[in-house]
Amino acid sequence: MIYFDNSATTKVNDSVLKTYNAASEQYFGNPSSLHKLGLKAYELLETSRKQIASQLGFKQDEVVFTSGGTEGNNWIIKGTAFKKREFGKHIITTEIEHPSVLNTMHQLEELGFEVTYLPVDKTGHISADDLKKAIRKDTILVSTMAVNNEIGAIQPIHEIAKVLKDYPSISYHVDSVQAIGKNLQDKFMDPRVDYYTFSGHKFHAPRGIGFIYMKEGKQLEPLMAGGGQESNLRSGTENTPAIAGMAKAIRLLKENEAQKADKMEHLKEKLVNHLKTLDNVHVFSQIGDDFAPHIICFTLDGVRGETIVHTFEERDIYISTTSACSSKKGLESGTLKAMNVQEKVATSAVRVSLDESNTESEMDEFIKNLDEIHDHFQILN
């Protein structure tokens, strides 16, 4: 079996799973309880928070736990909108955001907020100049992803941050779910950013756990009301075992991160260079500093993306259409549409996404099968 769908989800690391199981057995108390079992669980919770913060260069109280990327994006965007609505109701985002951002924006529009959706160029990147032109006196939030989940384009976070330095009252949120662990920290970490979103299952932690970075001094309106956990920001009994597992996953992720990213980049280059030799193929994920090392989006023209996915699946090779969140709906790539790619091409797009566990022999086997599948559909067409 070859698993090349790591941007959809990753397999839980064995040692992370051991940490999760041990925490489930030994730290089963509620962290809010006053007895020693509760205190034991609370200490593990805070130790995990400290470890995560340390690995990413945050302060401990700037890490707030969530259930994952979707909740994190919803909370930061809605929480900011509700907290700052007396100052303005204008928000800026992009046309290529994850559905958890775009659909949240649509909900806010129904509540009377105005949203500007920035376009992208033919490579899938937004322009800081477009952002500057879109800013209004009533703009309260800018929300952009760090790495596009469909084609891997790295957005110009530092250029955006430079523009926003002149507008300190505007909050800046970066969806960094696809960026972590790919040696891209220098590209998406910027002191002007107020909020980051992270999701554990993208880096070998359990599903259903994540966290946000919330810069010290910033405020969000809570969306989860209840017992006042997470400093009254996000109520609900904490998932202590998953949090401990996520802390372990972060530590493992940061070990030899540069070498892991180089390995992924090498495999990506091998596939992209081969794809360019094939007829009737479009490659949208480029090699270079403004693209992530782990995502390759391409088409076999004239063949629907889901057909390609299932053809590879028959060979025990797992890839996806451009976004796992929309693949079952049969939708064309939102990113490719924003790039003005023809619909008949966009509906043929598939995504290969790598992680540090993938090997050269797996890529060789994938390319061998790719050639066979490509030739098969060329004959049919």
VEXNUGU-115968 format. One record per residue (C-alpha): residue number from 1; x, y, z. Coordinates in steps of 0.1 Angstrom, whole numbers, plus 5000, padded with zeros to 4 digits. Layout:
<site num="NUM" X="X" Y="Y" Z="Z"/>
...
***
This chain:
<site num="1" X="5000" Y="5000" Z="5000"/>
<site num="2" X="5012" Y="5035" Z="4991"/>
<site num="3" X="4996" Y="5064" Z="5010"/>
<site num="4" X="5000" Y="5097" Z="4992"/>
<site num="5" X="4971" Y="5116" Z="5008"/>
<site num="6" X="4988" Y="5131" Z="5038"/>
<site num="7" X="4973" Y="5166" Z="5033"/>
<site num="8" X="4939" Y="5150" Z="5040"/>
<site num="9" X="4951" Y="5132" Z="5071"/>
<site num="10" X="4982" Y="5115" Z="5084"/>
<site num="11" X="4986" Y="5081" Z="5102"/>
<site num="12" X="4990" Y="5085" Z="5139"/>
<site num="13" X="5026" Y="5079" Z="5149"/>
<site num="14" X="5032" Y="5047" Z="5169"/>
<site num="15" X="5049" Y="5065" Z="5198"/>
<site num="16" X="5022" Y="5092" Z="5198"/>
<site num="17" X="4996" Y="5064" Z="5200"/>
<site num="18" X="5015" Y="5050" Z="5230"/>
<site num="19" X="5015" Y="5084" Z="5247"/>
<site num="20" X="4977" Y="5087" Z="5240"/>
<site num="21" X="4970" Y="5053" Z="5254"/>
<site num="22" X="4992" Y="5058" Z="5285"/>
<site num="23" X="4976" Y="5092" Z="5292"/>
<site num="24" X="4941" Y="5076" Z="5288"/>
<site num="25" X="4950" Y="5049" Z="5314"/>
<site num="26" X="4969" Y="5070" Z="5339"/>
<site num="27" X="4955" Y="5105" Z="5335"/>
<site num="28" X="4918" Y="5099" Z="5332"/>
<site num="29" X="4908" Y="5125" Z="5358"/>
<site num="30" X="4890" Y="5157" Z="5347"/>
<site num="31" X="4916" Y="5185" Z="5347"/>
<site num="32" X="4890" Y="5208" Z="5364"/>
<site num="33" X="4885" Y="5184" Z="5393"/>
<site num="34" X="4900" Y="5194" Z="5427"/>
<site num="35" X="4912" Y="5160" Z="5438"/>
<site num="36" X="4946" Y="5146" Z="5430"/>
<site num="37" X="4935" Y="5127" Z="5399"/>
<site num="38" X="4922" Y="5160" Z="5385"/>
<site num="39" X="4954" Y="5178" Z="5395"/>
<site num="40" X="4975" Y="5150" Z="5378"/>
<site num="41" X="4955" Y="5155" Z="5346"/>
<site num="42" X="4958" Y="5193" Z="5348"/>
<site num="43" X="4996" Y="5191" Z="5352"/>
<site num="44" X="4998" Y="5169" Z="5321"/>
<site num="45" X="4976" Y="5193" Z="5302"/>
<site num="46" X="4998" Y="5223" Z="5311"/>
<site num="47" X="5030" Y="5204" Z="5305"/>
<site num="48" X="5017" Y="5196" Z="5270"/>
<site num="49" X="5008" Y="5232" Z="5264"/>
<site num="50" X="5043" Y="5243" Z="5275"/>
<site num="51" X="5060" Y="5218" Z="5252"/>
<site num="52" X="5039" Y="5228" Z="5222"/>
<site num="53" X="5046" Y="5265" Z="5229"/>
<site num="54" X="5083" Y="5259" Z="5233"/>
<site num="55" X="5086" Y="5240" Z="5200"/>
<site num="56" X="5070" Y="5268" Z="5181"/>
<site num="57" X="5084" Y="5298" Z="5199"/>
<site num="58" X="5051" Y="5308" Z="5215"/>
<site num="59" X="5044" Y="5318" Z="5251"/>
<site num="60" X="5026" Y="5291" Z="5271"/>
<site num="61" X="4994" Y="5310" Z="5276"/>
<site num="62" X="4992" Y="5318" Z="5239"/>
<site num="63" X="4983" Y="5282" Z="5230"/>
<site num="64" X="4946" Y="5274" Z="5233"/>
<site num="65" X="4934" Y="5239" Z="5226"/>
<site num="66" X="4906" Y="5231" Z="5201"/>
<site num="67" X="4891" Y="5201" Z="5183"/>
<site num="68" X="4911" Y="5209" Z="5151"/>
<site num="69" X="4915" Y="5232" Z="5121"/>
<site num="70" X="4878" Y="5237" Z="5114"/>
<site num="71" X="4869" Y="5248" Z="5149"/>
<site num="72" X="4901" Y="5270" Z="5151"/>
<site num="73" X="4893" Y="5288" Z="5119"/>
<site num="74" X="4856" Y="5293" Z="5128"/>
<site num="75" X="4865" Y="5305" Z="5163"/>
<site num="76" X="4892" Y="5330" Z="5153"/>
<site num="77" X="4871" Y="5345" Z="5125"/>
<site num="78" X="4837" Y="5346" Z="5142"/>
<site num="79" X="4853" Y="5354" Z="5176"/>
<site num="80" X="4871" Y="5384" Z="5161"/>
<site num="81" X="4840" Y="5395" Z="5142"/>
<site num="82" X="4818" Y="5394" Z="5172"/>
<site num="83" X="4843" Y="5410" Z="5195"/>
<site num="84" X="4851" Y="5439" Z="5172"/>
<site num="85" X="4818" Y="5445" Z="5154"/>
<site num="86" X="4813" Y="5478" Z="5171"/>
<site num="87" X="4844" Y="5490" Z="5153"/>
<site num="88" X="4835" Y="5477" Z="5119"/>
<site num="89" X="4821" Y="5449" Z="5099"/>
<site num="90" X="4845" Y="5445" Z="5070"/>
<site num="91" X="4867" Y="5414" Z="5066"/>
<site num="92" X="4893" Y="5405" Z="5040"/>
<site num="93" X="4901" Y="5370" Z="5029"/>
<site num="94" X="4910" Y="5352" Z="4997"/>
<site num="95" X="4892" Y="5332" Z="4970"/>
<site num="96" X="4913" Y="5301" Z="4977"/>
<site num="97" X="4907" Y="5295" Z="5014"/>
<site num="98" X="4897" Y="5262" Z="5030"/>
<site num="99" X="4859" Y="5256" Z="5032"/>
<site num="100" X="4861" Y="5261" Z="5070"/>
<site num="101" X="4871" Y="5297" Z="5063"/>
<site num="102" X="4850" Y="5305" Z="5032"/>
<site num="103" X="4818" Y="5290" Z="5047"/>
<site num="104" X="4824" Y="5309" Z="5079"/>
<site num="105" X="4827" Y="5341" Z="5059"/>
<site num="106" X="4794" Y="5333" Z="5041"/>
<site num="107" X="4777" Y="5329" Z="5075"/>
<site num="108" X="4791" Y="5362" Z="5087"/>
<site num="109" X="4778" Y="5379" Z="5055"/>
<site num="110" X="4743" Y="5366" Z="5064"/>
<site num="111" X="4747" Y="5384" Z="5097"/>
<site num="112" X="4755" Y="5417" Z="5081"/>
<site num="113" X="4793" Y="5416" Z="5077"/>
<site num="114" X="4810" Y="5425" Z="5044"/>
<site num="115" X="4837" Y="5403" Z="5031"/>
<site num="116" X="4863" Y="5411" Z="5003"/>
<site num="117" X="4877" Y="5380" Z="4986"/>
<site num="118" X="4911" Y="5387" Z="4971"/>
<site num="119" X="4919" Y="5371" Z="4938"/>
<site num="120" X="4950" Y="5350" Z="4930"/>
<site num="121" X="4974" Y="5351" Z="4900"/>
<site num="122" X="4979" Y="5322" Z="4876"/>
<site num="123" X="5002" Y="5304" Z="4902"/>
<site num="124" X="4977" Y="5306" Z="4930"/>
<site num="125" X="4993" Y="5335" Z="4950"/>
<site num="126" X="4976" Y="5366" Z="4963"/>
<site num="127" X="4990" Y="5401" Z="4960"/>
<site num="128" X="4999" Y="5423" Z="4990"/>
<site num="129" X="4990" Y="5453" Z="4968"/>
<site num="130" X="4955" Y="5439" Z="4963"/>
<site num="131" X="4952" Y="5436" Z="5000"/>
<site num="132" X="4963" Y="5472" Z="5006"/>
<site num="133" X="4937" Y="5484" Z="4981"/>
<site num="134" X="4910" Y="5464" Z="4998"/>
<site num="135" X="4916" Y="5478" Z="5033"/>
<site num="136" X="4888" Y="5502" Z="5045"/>
<site num="137" X="4883" Y="5523" Z="5076"/>
<site num="138" X="4859" Y="5496" Z="5089"/>
<site num="139" X="4882" Y="5466" Z="5082"/>
<site num="140" X="4886" Y="5445" Z="5114"/>
<site num="141" X="4902" Y="5413" Z="5102"/>
<site num="142" X="4924" Y="5398" Z="5075"/>
<site num="143" X="4924" Y="5360" Z="5072"/>
<site num="144" X="4948" Y="5342" Z="5048"/>
<site num="145" X="4961" Y="5307" Z="5046"/>
<site num="146" X="4999" Y="5300" Z="5048"/>
<site num="147" X="5000" Y="5271" Z="5024"/>
<site num="148" X="4972" Y="5263" Z="4999"/>
<site num="149" X="4958" Y="5228" Z="5006"/>
<site num="150" X="4951" Y="5221" Z="4969"/>
<site num="151" X="4982" Y="5231" Z="4950"/>
<site num="152" X="5007" Y="5240" Z="4978"/>
<site num="153" X="5012" Y="5277" Z="4969"/>
<site num="154" X="5029" Y="5295" Z="4998"/>
<site num="155" X="5012" Y="5329" Z="5004"/>
<site num="156" X="5033" Y="5360" Z="5009"/>
<site num="157" X="5027" Y="5363" Z="5047"/>
<site num="158" X="5056" Y="5386" Z="5053"/>
<site num="159" X="5045" Y="5410" Z="5026"/>
<site num="160" X="5009" Y="5410" Z="5040"/>
<site num="161" X="5023" Y="5415" Z="5075"/>
<site num="162" X="5043" Y="5445" Z="5062"/>
<site num="163" X="5012" Y="5461" Z="5048"/>
<site num="164" X="4993" Y="5455" Z="5081"/>
<site num="165" X="5020" Y="5471" Z="5102"/>
<site num="166" X="5004" Y="5504" Z="5092"/>
<site num="167" X="4970" Y="5492" Z="5104"/>
<site num="168" X="4976" Y="5479" Z="5140"/>
<site num="169" X="4938" Y="5478" Z="5148"/>
<site num="170" X="4932" Y="5451" Z="5121"/>
<site num="171" X="4936" Y="5416" Z="5134"/>
<site num="172" X="4956" Y="5392" Z="5112"/>
<site num="173" X="4948" Y="5354" Z="5111"/>
<site num="174" X="4968" Y="5328" Z="5093"/>
<site num="175" X="4955" Y="5293" Z="5086"/>
<site num="176" X="4987" Y="5273" Z="5090"/>
<site num="177" X="4972" Y="5238" Z="5090"/>
<site num="178" X="4992" Y="5227" Z="5059"/>
<site num="179" X="5024" Y="5246" Z="5068"/>
<site num="180" X="5036" Y="5230" Z="5100"/>
<site num="181" X="5064" Y="5204" Z="5099"/>
<site num="182" X="5075" Y="5213" Z="5064"/>
<site num="183" X="5104" Y="5236" Z="5074"/>
<site num="184" X="5084" Y="5266" Z="5064"/>
<site num="185" X="5084" Y="5284" Z="5097"/>
<site num="186" X="5105" Y="5313" Z="5084"/>
<site num="187" X="5079" Y="5318" Z="5056"/>
<site num="188" X="5047" Y="5319" Z="5077"/>
<site num="189" X="5058" Y="5330" Z="5112"/>
<site num="190" X="5057" Y="5368" Z="5115"/>
<site num="191" X="5054" Y="5389" Z="5147"/>
<site num="192" X="5025" Y="5409" Z="5130"/>
<site num="193" X="5003" Y="5377" Z="5129"/>
<site num="194" X="4978" Y="5377" Z="5158"/>
<site num="195" X="4963" Y="5342" Z="5153"/>
<site num="196" X="4974" Y="5309" Z="5138"/>
<site num="197" X="4954" Y="5277" Z="5133"/>
<site num="198" X="4968" Y="5242" Z="5137"/>
<site num="199" X="4953" Y="5207" Z="5134"/>
<site num="200" X="4968" Y="5176" Z="5150"/>
<site num="201" X="4958" Y="5150" Z="5125"/>
<site num="202" X="4979" Y="5168" Z="5098"/>
<site num="203" X="5011" Y="5159" Z="5117"/>
<site num="204" X="5005" Y="5124" Z="5130"/>
<site num="205" X="4986" Y="5133" Z="5162"/>
<site num="206" X="4951" Y="5119" Z="5168"/>
<site num="207" X="4920" Y="5132" Z="5150"/>
<site num="208" X="4898" Y="5157" Z="5168"/>
<site num="209" X="4925" Y="5177" Z="5185"/>
<site num="210" X="4942" Y="5210" Z="5175"/>
<site num="211" X="4952" Y="5244" Z="5189"/>
<site num="212" X="4953" Y="5280" Z="5180"/>
<site num="213" X="4980" Y="5306" Z="5187"/>
<site num="214" X="4964" Y="5337" Z="5202"/>
<site num="215" X="4989" Y="5365" Z="5206"/>
<site num="216" X="4992" Y="5378" Z="5241"/>
<site num="217" X="4968" Y="5407" Z="5247"/>
<site num="218" X="4944" Y="5397" Z="5219"/>
<site num="219" X="4908" Y="5389" Z="5226"/>
<site num="220" X="4883" Y="5365" Z="5210"/>
<site num="221" X="4846" Y="5361" Z="5218"/>
<site num="222" X="4842" Y="5325" Z="5230"/>
<site num="223" X="4820" Y="5303" Z="5208"/>
<site num="224" X="4818" Y="5275" Z="5233"/>
<site num="225" X="4801" Y="5285" Z="5265"/>
<site num="226" X="4801" Y="5262" Z="5296"/>
<site num="227" X="4825" Y="5255" Z="5324"/>
<site num="228" X="4851" Y="5281" Z="5315"/>
<site num="229" X="4880" Y="5258" Z="5305"/>
<site num="230" X="4910" Y="5272" Z="5286"/>
<site num="231" X="4910" Y="5304" Z="5306"/>
<site num="232" X="4872" Y="5310" Z="5299"/>
<site num="233" X="4880" Y="5310" Z="5262"/>
<site num="234" X="4869" Y="5276" Z="5251"/>
<site num="235" X="4846" Y="5256" Z="5274"/>
<site num="236" X="4844" Y="5218" Z="5274"/>
<site num="237" X="4864" Y="5191" Z="5292"/>
<site num="238" X="4898" Y="5190" Z="5277"/>
<site num="239" X="4908" Y="5159" Z="5256"/>
<site num="240" X="4939" Y="5154" Z="5278"/>
<site num="241" X="4952" Y="5122" Z="5261"/>
<site num="242" X="4949" Y="5136" Z="5226"/>
<site num="243" X="4966" Y="5168" Z="5238"/>
<site num="244" X="4995" Y="5148" Z="5253"/>
<site num="245" X="4997" Y="5129" Z="5220"/>
<site num="246" X="4998" Y="5161" Z="5200"/>
<site num="247" X="5026" Y="5175" Z="5222"/>
<site num="248" X="5046" Y="5144" Z="5214"/>
<site num="249" X="5038" Y="5146" Z="5177"/>
<site num="250" X="5050" Y="5183" Z="5176"/>
<site num="251" X="5083" Y="5173" Z="5192"/>
<site num="252" X="5088" Y="5144" Z="5168"/>
<site num="253" X="5078" Y="5167" Z="5139"/>
<site num="254" X="5105" Y="5193" Z="5147"/>
<site num="255" X="5133" Y="5167" Z="5149"/>
<site num="256" X="5154" Y="5170" Z="5118"/>
<site num="257" X="5127" Y="5190" Z="5101"/>
<site num="258" X="5149" Y="5204" Z="5074"/>
<site num="259" X="5161" Y="5170" Z="5063"/>
<site num="260" X="5125" Y="5157" Z="5063"/>
<site num="261" X="5114" Y="5186" Z="5041"/>
<site num="262" X="5144" Y="5181" Z="5017"/>
<site num="263" X="5133" Y="5145" Z="5013"/>
<site num="264" X="5098" Y="5155" Z="5004"/>
<site num="265" X="5111" Y="5182" Z="4980"/>
<site num="266" X="5132" Y="5156" Z="4963"/>
<site num="267" X="5103" Y="5132" Z="4958"/>
<site num="268" X="5081" Y="5161" Z="4946"/>
<site num="269" X="5107" Y="5172" Z="4921"/>
<site num="270" X="5110" Y="5136" Z="4908"/>
<site num="271" X="5072" Y="5134" Z="4902"/>
<site num="272" X="5068" Y="5169" Z="4888"/>
<site num="273" X="5097" Y="5164" Z="4864"/>
<site num="274" X="5082" Y="5132" Z="4852"/>
<site num="275" X="5047" Y="5146" Z="4848"/>
<site num="276" X="5061" Y="5173" Z="4825"/>
<site num="277" X="5072" Y="5145" Z="4801"/>
<site num="278" X="5037" Y="5132" Z="4796"/>
<site num="279" X="5012" Y="5143" Z="4770"/>
<site num="280" X="4979" Y="5159" Z="4780"/>
<site num="281" X="4989" Y="5166" Z="4816"/>
<site num="282" X="4988" Y="5199" Z="4835"/>
<site num="283" X="5009" Y="5204" Z="4866"/>
<site num="284" X="4999" Y="5232" Z="4889"/>
<site num="285" X="5023" Y="5227" Z="4918"/>
<site num="286" X="5057" Y="5242" Z="4909"/>
<site num="287" X="5092" Y="5236" Z="4922"/>
<site num="288" X="5105" Y="5267" Z="4940"/>
<site num="289" X="5106" Y="5287" Z="4972"/>
<site num="290" X="5069" Y="5298" Z="4969"/>
<site num="291" X="5055" Y="5263" Z="4969"/>
<site num="292" X="5054" Y="5238" Z="4997"/>
<site num="293" X="5075" Y="5206" Z="4994"/>
<site num="294" X="5048" Y="5181" Z="4999"/>
<site num="295" X="5018" Y="5189" Z="4976"/>
<site num="296" X="5016" Y="5180" Z="4939"/>
<site num="297" X="4985" Y="5189" Z="4920"/>
<site num="298" X="4981" Y="5177" Z="4884"/>
<site num="299" X="4956" Y="5165" Z="4858"/>
<site num="300" X="4952" Y="5138" Z="4833"/>
<site num="301" X="4932" Y="5159" Z="4809"/>
<site num="302" X="4898" Y="5144" Z="4799"/>
<site num="303" X="4896" Y="5121" Z="4829"/>
<site num="304" X="4876" Y="5132" Z="4860"/>
<site num="305" X="4896" Y="5135" Z="4892"/>
<site num="306" X="4875" Y="5109" Z="4911"/>
<site num="307" X="4881" Y="5084" Z="4882"/>
<site num="308" X="4918" Y="5088" Z="4886"/>
<site num="309" X="4916" Y="5084" Z="4924"/>
<site num="310" X="4897" Y="5052" Z="4921"/>
<site num="311" X="4919" Y="5038" Z="4894"/>
<site num="312" X="4950" Y="5043" Z="4917"/>
<site num="313" X="4930" Y="5029" Z="4946"/>
<site num="314" X="4925" Y="4996" Z="4926"/>
<site num="315" X="4963" Y="4994" Z="4927"/>
<site num="316" X="4964" Y="5000" Z="4964"/>
<site num="317" X="4977" Y="5036" Z="4959"/>
<site num="318" X="4959" Y="5064" Z="4977"/>
<site num="319" X="4957" Y="5099" Z="4965"/>
<site num="320" X="4928" Y="5124" Z="4965"/>
<site num="321" X="4911" Y="5150" Z="4944"/>
<site num="322" X="4922" Y="5185" Z="4952"/>
<site num="323" X="4905" Y="5188" Z="4986"/>
<site num="324" X="4893" Y="5159" Z="5008"/>
<site num="325" X="4866" Y="5181" Z="5022"/>
<site num="326" X="4850" Y="5185" Z="4987"/>
<site num="327" X="4860" Y="5153" Z="4970"/>
<site num="328" X="4829" Y="5133" Z="4978"/>
<site num="329" X="4808" Y="5162" Z="4964"/>
<site num="330" X="4825" Y="5160" Z="4930"/>
<site num="331" X="4833" Y="5197" Z="4930"/>
<site num="332" X="4860" Y="5212" Z="4908"/>
<site num="333" X="4890" Y="5227" Z="4926"/>
<site num="334" X="4881" Y="5261" Z="4941"/>
<site num="335" X="4917" Y="5271" Z="4938"/>
<site num="336" X="4920" Y="5262" Z="4902"/>
<site num="337" X="4888" Y="5280" Z="4894"/>
<site num="338" X="4902" Y="5311" Z="4911"/>
<site num="339" X="4933" Y="5307" Z="4889"/>
<site num="340" X="4910" Y="5308" Z="4859"/>
<site num="341" X="4917" Y="5273" Z="4849"/>
<site num="342" X="4891" Y="5259" Z="4825"/>
<site num="343" X="4864" Y="5239" Z="4842"/>
<site num="344" X="4870" Y="5208" Z="4821"/>
<site num="345" X="4907" Y="5208" Z="4832"/>
<site num="346" X="4899" Y="5217" Z="4869"/>
<site num="347" X="4875" Y="5187" Z="4872"/>
<site num="348" X="4904" Y="5164" Z="4862"/>
<site num="349" X="4927" Y="5176" Z="4890"/>
<site num="350" X="4941" Y="5153" Z="4916"/>
<site num="351" X="4965" Y="5158" Z="4945"/>
<site num="352" X="4994" Y="5138" Z="4957"/>
<site num="353" X="5005" Y="5149" Z="4992"/>
<site num="354" X="5036" Y="5135" Z="5009"/>
<site num="355" X="5051" Y="5133" Z="5044"/>
<site num="356" X="5085" Y="5123" Z="5058"/>
<site num="357" X="5076" Y="5086" Z="5059"/>
<site num="358" X="5073" Y="5083" Z="5021"/>
<site num="359" X="5102" Y="5067" Z="5002"/>
<site num="360" X="5120" Y="5068" Z="4969"/>
<site num="361" X="5108" Y="5033" Z="4961"/>
<site num="362" X="5072" Y="5043" Z="4967"/>
<site num="363" X="5076" Y="5072" Z="4943"/>
<site num="364" X="5092" Y="5049" Z="4917"/>
<site num="365" X="5062" Y="5025" Z="4920"/>
<site num="366" X="5038" Y="5054" Z="4918"/>
<site num="367" X="5054" Y="5067" Z="4886"/>
<site num="368" X="5053" Y="5032" Z="4871"/>
<site num="369" X="5016" Y="5030" Z="4878"/>
<site num="370" X="5010" Y="5065" Z="4867"/>
<site num="371" X="5025" Y="5058" Z="4833"/>
<site num="372" X="5003" Y="5027" Z="4829"/>
<site num="373" X="4972" Y="5046" Z="4839"/>
<site num="374" X="4981" Y="5076" Z="4817"/>
<site num="375" X="4986" Y="5053" Z="4787"/>
<site num="376" X="4953" Y="5035" Z="4793"/>
<site num="377" X="4933" Y="5067" Z="4794"/>
<site num="378" X="4952" Y="5081" Z="4764"/>
<site num="379" X="4940" Y="5051" Z="4743"/>
<site num="380" X="4904" Y="5055" Z="4755"/>
<site num="381" X="4904" Y="5092" Z="4747"/>
***
